[in-house]
Each structure stands twice: as C-alpha cells, then as structure tokens.
Amino acid sequence: MRVSIWLYILYQTSLTGCLLMCIGLSAGLKRKSPVRLTLVSLGTALLCAWMTSAPPIFRGMVLLLCAGMAPVLAWPGAPKRIWMRMITTGCFLSLGMTGLLRFAAPFGLPAALIILLVCLLMRFTPAALPKPEEAPALATVDVRHGAHHLTLTALIDSGNLLRDPVTGLPVIVISRRAAMRLTQLPGEGKVTYPFRLLTVRTVNGTGMMTVFHPDSVCLLKGGEWVRVETLLGVSPEGYDGFQALVPASLMTRDLAMTI
C-alpha cells in the first residue's frame, strides 16, 4: 500500500505537536512559543519521513533519540532538573501513542479521525491526572554572583516577610551550603563588605542574619525567566531544609522584569 508522503508528514507533525504539548503541560509549563513548537514538530516529522528507508535498528535508535530531545528543544525554558524526566516521558509517550494507533487501526476508522482522537486523548491526559492537594509550591531560582552561578530549588514561603530596612528589598533565604558556593562567607560574629547583618524574628526568638546583594537573581515563572531585585540571606547553621525560601511577594509580576 502506497501512502502520500505529504499526508504522512502532516499526520506526524500533528502527533508530535500533541505529544510535546502533553509533555509540557505535565511538567507544569505554559506554551511560550507556538512557532517553536510547530517547527520542532515539523522537523521531527521530516526526520521520521527521511528515516523510513533506513534499516530498522538504525531507524529505531534515531527516532528514539529524536523523541527524547524534542521536548527539550520545544520547551527551552524548562529547568535543567526536569530535563531527564521530560526526555523519559517523551520516549514512553511516543511508544504509548504508537500503541494507541495500532489498537485503533483494525476498527476501519479514517486515518484522520484516528489521529484526531489520539491527539485529543493525549492532550487532555495531564488534566485528568490526580494532583496532590497539599503539595508545596516550588520555584526555580537562578543566582549569579561574581564568577559563580547557582540554580536552586526553592519553597515559595508566604511566611517569609523579610525586608531590608535600608533598601526595602525582600530577602530570599538560602542555605549556608549554597551560599558558600557563591562567595566566601565572613567568620562567625564578623561583618565584611559586601555583607551586612539583618535583624530577624523566628519561632526561636530574635537573631541576626547575614545578607548580601548578588549580581542577579532570576525566577522561573510560567516557563519564563524573570529577573527580580532582592537580597540573599544566609540561613543559620544546622538548617537542612529547602535550598532557598522565596517570599511569595516575589512571584507577582509587578515586582519582576521578564528577561
């Protein structure tokens, strides 16, 4: 049976686009560039069409690699810590989509209708998955200070109301271990430039926290990196929780600038 190569490319582009959208929604990302999504889908379809005449083993290896890399190319704003999960999801969903198409083929339905039904099923699968009701709200924080660069997973903390009385800037609290990867911290009880001490109140009482102004801080919001003006506060010794605590106020767009 002969199949039009143009129809094959059209169907493959539709399926790949639906697959990539499903992966992005499952990862909690928003569609940033429909053009990029379309181009990646079309490129994948053209590669699949070109590989149809290749040996089966070589074709399978290339297509599996393509299925793994396409999500990263379609969602460039995704944090690196979930890249492997997106790649794995892309490979397994590709196999699942192939299985659905083979299951529907014997029913004699038109090919276009089968493609549409599979796309609709894959599109609404993320919305049907159960979501934890009390899962903590997390954010990805990108910090640059001097020659050092650090990406942290942070808890969005509505109880973090720290503000510097001098500059009025909010304070992101990071673990001491993370701070030591950015800069050389002063000794206990000592303050040297560019560090200052900020009075803080906790459940254990009043204390002093070392704070400093980094070169830049960016938060990942809805698939976009947004630059924010903030100070970094160093958590006390013995803290072993989240890498960073981000004030909930920083998650509003009026305090941030898209980059």
NORCOR-V297153 format. One record per backbone hydrogen bond with DSSP energy under -1.0 kcal/mol. CO is the residue of the C=O (numbers start at 1). NH is the residue of the N-H. If there is no record, write none. Layout:
co->CO nh->NH
co->CO nh->NH
This chain:
co->4 nh->8
co->5 nh->9
co->6 nh->10
co->7 nh->11
co->8 nh->12
co->9 nh->13
co->10 nh->14
co->11 nh->15
co->12 nh->16
co->13 nh->17
co->14 nh->18
co->15 nh->19
co->16 nh->20
co->17 nh->21
co->18 nh->22
co->19 nh->23
co->20 nh->24
co->21 nh->25
co->22 nh->26
co->23 nh->27
co->24 nh->29
co->25 nh->28
co->33 nh->37
co->34 nh->38
co->35 nh->39
co->36 nh->40
co->37 nh->41
co->38 nh->42
co->39 nh->43
co->40 nh->44
co->41 nh->45
co->42 nh->46
co->43 nh->47
co->44 nh->48
co->45 nh->49
co->46 nh->50
co->47 nh->51
co->51 nh->54
co->55 nh->59
co->56 nh->60
co->57 nh->61
co->58 nh->62
co->59 nh->63
co->60 nh->64
co->61 nh->65
co->62 nh->66
co->63 nh->67
co->64 nh->68
co->65 nh->69
co->66 nh->70
co->69 nh->73
co->70 nh->74
co->71 nh->75
co->75 nh->78
co->79 nh->82
co->80 nh->83
co->82 nh->86
co->83 nh->87
co->84 nh->88
co->85 nh->89
co->86 nh->90
co->87 nh->91
co->88 nh->92
co->89 nh->93
co->90 nh->94
co->91 nh->95
co->92 nh->96
co->93 nh->97
co->94 nh->98
co->95 nh->99
co->96 nh->100
co->97 nh->101
co->98 nh->102
co->99 nh->103
co->100 nh->104
co->101 nh->105
co->104 nh->107
co->105 nh->108
co->110 nh->114
co->111 nh->115
co->112 nh->116
co->113 nh->117
co->114 nh->118
co->115 nh->119
co->116 nh->120
co->117 nh->121
co->118 nh->122
co->119 nh->123
co->120 nh->124
co->124 nh->128
co->137 nh->156
co->139 nh->154
co->140 nh->220
co->141 nh->152
co->142 nh->218
co->143 nh->150
co->144 nh->215
co->144 nh->216
co->145 nh->148
co->148 nh->145
co->150 nh->143
co->152 nh->141
co->154 nh->139
co->155 nh->246
co->157 nh->160
co->157 nh->248
co->159 nh->161
co->162 nh->171
co->164 nh->168
co->169 nh->164
co->170 nh->231
co->172 nh->233
co->173 nh->245
co->174 nh->235
co->175 nh->179
co->176 nh->180
co->179 nh->182
co->179 nh->183
co->187 nh->190
co->192 nh->195
co->196 nh->211
co->198 nh->209
co->200 nh->207
co->202 nh->205
co->205 nh->202
co->207 nh->200
co->209 nh->198
co->210 nh->234
co->211 nh->196
co->212 nh->232
co->216 nh->144
co->217 nh->228
co->218 nh->142
co->219 nh->226
co->221 nh->224
co->224 nh->221
co->225 nh->259
co->226 nh->219
co->227 nh->257
co->231 nh->172
co->232 nh->212
co->233 nh->174
co->236 nh->239
co->243 nh->175
co->244 nh->155
co->245 nh->173
co->246 nh->157
co->247 nh->250
co->248 nh->251
co->249 nh->252
co->252 nh->255
co->253 nh->256
co->257 nh->227
